[in-house]
Amino acid sequence: MLNPLWLNTFCTLVDVGHFTHTAEKLFMTQPGVSQHIKKLELACGYDLLKREGKSVELTEQGRLVYDYAKQQQRNADNLNEALSFDDPYKGLCKFACSGALALSLYPECIALQKKHPSLVTHVEVAPNHKILEDIQRGNIDIGIVTHQPAPNLFRSEEITKESLCLVLPKHYKKTSVTWDTLIELGLIKHPDAEHYLSLYFDLCQDAVLEKGNANDVPTASYINQLSQILLPIAQGIGFTVLPQSAIDAFPYKHDLHIHKPKNPVYESLFLVQKRNRDLPQRYKTLIDNIKQALLL
């Protein structure tokens, strides 16, 4: 039987893609990570990784071992779930949502765990397509996405609508926002920027904006860390579109201006789980907590 500690180090390295970052995540030294990988390769009799500096790529044998290790993790999770299936305040809840929602929901999950210490939440930040893929594969059990997925694969319900905001520097507060204004400022891009901007243009009913094309806006900067997206705007650089929850979590929101469109723009949020999957009672506790947080 392969050492589960070596397998965990191997899977973490593959997921993270970097020896140093893996060592940091597992609170190990980099030589310790390398030693675990070497021992696992010796036990398997094959090279599992192609090393490129401190980065890695899987060999075909490595891919098989990775799939095996992930299945072992799922088996262990399923066993733990089965052992405490009907306890509403005990066990692991695996949940995924966007980065913006995680800013507001993760503190609620921690507050719930303080109240019920045996109810542990595992929160993944991911885009819509990754959330749905992970639900189908059993990597997570529930997620929140911004469109209703195929009913033959998923069970879903709309739980709320979230406001989308066009965000500009504070000194634009008394300035009319036009297409030329946005072109002059440039877009602070992030992974969802084009999607949010296109949706905003389509629904805002501002004559000067609704005919705009997100692809025509020049890029002022790009960042994929949610907590940093609004930083250049607070310093007078660029504009972007983000959900209200991301703005609420930004510490310098007094340096921002939120444009008020003729028609407020909202995006629906759907709670999703795998079709025909009966979830443990603890998920009802988590879902009730999520719904309450989103409706505040």
C-alpha positions as CSV (number, residue, x, y, z in Angstrom):
1,M,0.0,0.0,0.0
2,L,1.3,3.4,-0.9
3,N,2.1,5.8,1.9
4,P,-0.9,8.2,2.3
5,L,1.5,11.0,3.5
6,W,3.6,10.7,0.3
7,L,0.4,10.7,-1.8
8,N,-0.9,13.8,-0.1
9,T,2.4,15.6,-0.7
10,F,2.3,14.4,-4.3
11,C,-1.3,15.6,-4.9
12,T,-0.6,18.9,-3.3
13,L,2.5,19.4,-5.5
14,V,0.5,18.6,-8.6
15,D,-2.4,21.0,-7.6
16,V,0.0,23.8,-6.6
17,G,2.5,23.2,-9.4
18,H,5.5,24.5,-7.5
19,F,7.9,22.9,-4.9
20,T,8.4,26.0,-2.8
21,H,4.7,26.8,-2.6
22,T,3.9,23.2,-1.8
23,A,6.3,23.2,1.1
24,E,4.7,26.4,2.4
25,K,1.2,25.0,2.2
26,L,2.2,21.8,4.0
27,F,4.4,23.5,6.5
28,M,7.4,21.4,5.3
29,T,10.8,22.2,3.9
30,Q,11.4,22.0,0.2
31,P,13.9,19.1,0.6
32,G,11.1,17.3,2.6
33,V,8.7,17.6,-0.3
34,S,11.3,16.3,-2.7
35,Q,12.1,13.4,-0.4
36,H,8.4,12.4,-0.2
37,I,8.1,12.5,-4.0
38,K,11.3,10.5,-4.5
39,K,10.1,7.8,-2.0
40,L,6.7,7.6,-3.8
41,E,8.4,7.2,-7.2
42,L,10.6,4.4,-5.8
43,A,7.6,2.7,-4.3
44,C,5.8,2.9,-7.7
45,G,8.8,2.0,-9.8
46,Y,8.2,4.9,-12.2
47,D,9.0,8.6,-12.6
48,L,5.8,10.4,-11.8
49,L,6.9,14.0,-12.6
50,K,8.8,15.9,-15.2
51,R,10.7,18.6,-13.3
52,E,11.1,22.0,-14.9
53,G,13.1,24.0,-12.4
54,K,10.8,24.2,-9.4
55,S,7.7,23.5,-11.5
56,V,6.4,20.1,-12.5
57,E,4.4,18.2,-15.1
58,L,2.8,14.8,-14.7
59,T,4.1,11.7,-16.6
60,E,1.4,9.3,-17.7
61,Q,2.2,7.0,-14.7
62,G,2.0,10.2,-12.6
63,R,-1.4,10.9,-13.9
64,L,-2.6,7.4,-12.9
65,V,-1.2,7.8,-9.4
66,Y,-2.7,11.2,-9.0
67,D,-6.2,9.9,-10.0
68,Y,-5.7,7.0,-7.6
69,A,-4.8,9.3,-4.7
70,K,-7.7,11.6,-5.4
71,Q,-10.1,8.6,-5.4
72,Q,-8.6,7.5,-2.1
73,Q,-9.3,11.0,-0.6
74,R,-12.9,10.9,-1.9
75,N,-13.3,7.4,-0.4
76,A,-12.1,8.7,3.0
77,D,-14.5,11.7,2.8
78,N,-17.4,9.5,1.8
79,L,-16.7,7.2,4.7
80,N,-16.5,10.1,7.2
81,E,-19.8,11.4,5.6
82,A,-21.5,8.0,6.0
83,L,-20.4,7.7,9.7
84,S,-22.0,11.1,10.6
85,F,-24.7,11.4,7.9
86,D,-27.6,12.5,10.1
87,D,-25.7,14.8,12.4
88,P,-26.7,18.4,11.4
89,Y,-23.7,19.9,13.4
90,K,-20.9,17.6,12.6
91,G,-18.8,16.7,9.6
92,L,-17.1,18.3,6.6
93,C,-19.1,20.6,4.2
94,K,-17.4,21.2,0.8
95,F,-18.6,24.3,-0.8
96,A,-17.5,26.6,-3.8
97,C,-18.3,30.1,-4.9
98,S,-16.8,33.1,-6.6
99,G,-14.1,35.1,-4.9
100,A,-16.4,38.0,-4.3
101,L,-18.9,35.8,-2.5
102,A,-16.2,34.1,-0.5
103,L,-15.2,37.5,1.0
104,S,-18.6,37.7,2.6
105,L,-19.5,34.0,3.1
106,Y,-16.3,32.6,4.5
107,P,-16.5,34.7,7.7
108,E,-20.1,33.4,8.1
109,C,-18.8,29.9,7.8
110,I,-16.2,30.5,10.5
111,A,-18.8,32.0,12.7
112,L,-20.9,28.9,12.2
113,Q,-17.9,26.7,13.1
114,K,-17.3,28.7,16.3
115,K,-20.9,27.9,17.2
116,H,-20.6,24.2,16.2
117,P,-16.9,23.3,16.3
118,S,-17.4,19.9,14.7
119,L,-19.0,21.4,11.6
120,V,-16.0,22.1,9.3
121,T,-16.3,24.0,6.0
122,H,-14.0,23.6,3.0
123,V,-14.5,26.6,0.8
124,E,-13.1,26.7,-2.8
125,V,-13.0,29.9,-4.8
126,A,-13.6,29.1,-8.5
127,P,-15.4,30.3,-11.7
128,N,-18.8,28.9,-12.7
129,H,-17.5,26.1,-15.0
130,K,-15.0,24.8,-12.4
131,I,-17.7,24.8,-9.7
132,L,-20.0,22.7,-11.9
133,E,-17.2,20.3,-12.9
134,D,-16.2,19.8,-9.3
135,I,-19.8,19.1,-8.3
136,Q,-20.1,16.5,-11.1
137,R,-16.8,14.8,-10.1
138,G,-17.7,14.8,-6.4
139,N,-14.9,17.1,-5.4
140,I,-17.4,19.5,-3.8
141,D,-21.0,19.0,-2.8
142,I,-22.7,22.4,-3.2
143,G,-21.8,25.6,-5.0
144,I,-23.1,29.1,-6.0
145,V,-23.1,30.0,-9.7
146,T,-24.4,32.9,-11.7
147,H,-26.5,31.0,-14.3
148,Q,-29.0,28.1,-14.0
149,P,-27.2,24.9,-15.0
150,A,-28.7,21.9,-17.0
151,P,-31.5,20.4,-15.0
152,N,-30.7,16.9,-16.1
153,L,-27.4,17.2,-14.3
154,F,-28.0,19.6,-11.4
155,R,-30.6,20.6,-8.9
156,S,-30.6,24.3,-8.5
157,E,-32.5,27.2,-6.9
158,E,-32.2,30.9,-7.2
159,I,-31.3,32.2,-3.7
160,T,-30.8,35.9,-4.4
161,K,-29.7,38.6,-6.8
162,E,-26.5,40.6,-6.4
163,S,-26.0,44.1,-7.6
164,L,-23.2,44.7,-10.2
165,C,-21.4,48.0,-9.8
166,L,-19.5,50.2,-12.3
167,V,-16.7,51.5,-10.1
168,L,-14.6,54.6,-10.9
169,P,-12.2,56.8,-9.0
170,K,-13.8,59.1,-6.4
171,H,-13.1,62.3,-8.3
172,Y,-15.6,61.2,-11.0
173,K,-18.4,61.5,-8.5
174,K,-19.7,64.8,-10.1
175,T,-18.8,63.8,-13.7
176,S,-21.2,62.3,-16.2
177,V,-20.0,58.9,-17.2
178,T,-19.8,58.5,-21.0
179,W,-18.2,56.0,-23.3
180,D,-15.3,58.4,-23.8
181,T,-14.8,58.4,-20.0
182,L,-14.4,54.7,-19.9
183,I,-12.1,54.7,-22.9
184,E,-9.9,57.4,-21.3
185,L,-9.8,55.6,-17.9
186,G,-9.2,52.0,-19.2
187,L,-10.4,48.8,-17.6
188,I,-8.9,47.2,-14.6
189,K,-9.2,43.7,-15.9
190,H,-9.8,40.6,-13.8
191,P,-10.9,37.0,-14.7
192,D,-14.6,38.1,-14.8
193,A,-14.2,41.6,-16.1
194,E,-15.4,41.2,-19.6
195,H,-18.4,39.1,-18.5
196,Y,-19.5,41.7,-15.9
197,L,-18.9,44.6,-18.2
198,S,-20.9,43.1,-21.0
199,L,-23.8,42.3,-18.7
200,Y,-23.7,45.8,-17.3
201,F,-23.8,47.3,-20.8
202,D,-26.7,45.1,-21.7
203,L,-28.9,45.8,-18.7
204,C,-28.1,49.3,-17.5
205,Q,-30.3,51.1,-20.0
206,D,-27.9,54.1,-20.2
207,A,-28.0,55.2,-23.8
208,V,-24.3,56.2,-23.7
209,L,-23.2,52.8,-22.4
210,E,-25.6,50.1,-23.5
211,K,-24.2,50.1,-27.1
212,G,-20.7,49.7,-25.7
213,N,-18.6,46.7,-26.5
214,A,-16.4,45.4,-23.7
215,N,-13.8,44.2,-26.1
216,D,-13.2,47.8,-27.3
217,V,-12.2,49.1,-23.9
218,P,-8.4,49.4,-23.4
219,T,-6.8,47.7,-20.5
220,A,-5.3,49.9,-17.8
221,S,-4.1,47.0,-15.6
222,Y,-4.8,43.3,-14.9
223,I,-4.9,41.5,-11.5
224,N,-6.5,38.2,-10.6
225,Q,-6.4,38.8,-6.8
226,L,-9.9,40.0,-5.9
227,S,-8.7,42.0,-2.9
228,Q,-6.4,44.0,-5.1
229,I,-8.7,44.8,-8.1
230,L,-10.1,48.0,-6.6
231,L,-6.7,49.3,-5.4
232,P,-5.6,51.2,-8.6
233,I,-9.1,52.7,-8.9
234,A,-8.9,54.0,-5.3
235,Q,-5.7,55.7,-6.5
236,G,-7.3,57.3,-9.5
237,I,-6.4,54.7,-12.2
238,G,-8.9,52.9,-14.4
239,F,-12.5,51.5,-13.7
240,T,-14.0,48.1,-13.5
241,V,-17.3,46.2,-12.8
242,L,-17.6,44.0,-9.7
243,P,-20.4,42.6,-7.4
244,Q,-21.4,44.8,-4.5
245,S,-20.0,42.2,-2.1
246,A,-16.5,42.8,-3.4
247,I,-16.9,46.6,-2.9
248,D,-18.3,46.1,0.6
249,A,-15.2,44.1,1.6
250,F,-12.7,46.7,0.2
251,P,-11.1,48.8,3.0
252,Y,-10.8,52.0,1.0
253,K,-14.2,52.2,-0.5
254,H,-14.5,55.8,0.5
255,D,-12.0,56.5,-2.4
256,L,-14.4,55.0,-5.0
257,H,-17.4,56.2,-6.9
258,I,-20.2,53.8,-7.8
259,H,-22.0,54.9,-11.0
260,K,-25.8,54.9,-10.6
261,P,-27.3,53.6,-13.9
262,K,-30.8,54.3,-15.1
263,N,-31.6,50.7,-14.5
264,P,-29.8,48.9,-11.6
265,V,-28.0,45.8,-12.8
266,Y,-28.4,42.5,-10.9
267,E,-26.9,39.0,-11.4
268,S,-28.9,36.0,-10.2
269,L,-27.1,33.6,-7.8
270,F,-28.1,29.9,-7.9
271,L,-27.4,27.3,-5.2
272,V,-26.4,24.1,-7.0
273,Q,-25.9,20.5,-6.1
274,K,-25.7,17.3,-8.1
275,R,-29.1,16.0,-9.3
276,N,-30.5,13.0,-7.3
277,R,-27.8,13.4,-4.6
278,D,-29.1,13.3,-1.1
279,L,-26.9,15.5,1.1
280,P,-26.2,15.0,4.8
281,Q,-28.2,17.0,7.3
282,R,-25.2,19.2,8.0
283,Y,-25.6,20.8,4.6
284,K,-29.0,22.0,5.5
285,T,-27.3,23.8,8.4
286,L,-24.8,25.4,6.1
287,I,-27.3,26.3,3.4
288,D,-29.6,28.0,5.9
289,N,-26.7,30.0,7.1
290,I,-25.6,31.0,3.6
291,K,-29.2,32.0,2.6
292,Q,-29.5,34.1,5.8
293,A,-26.1,35.8,5.1
294,L,-27.0,36.6,1.5
295,L,-30.4,38.1,2.4
296,L,-29.0,40.5,5.0
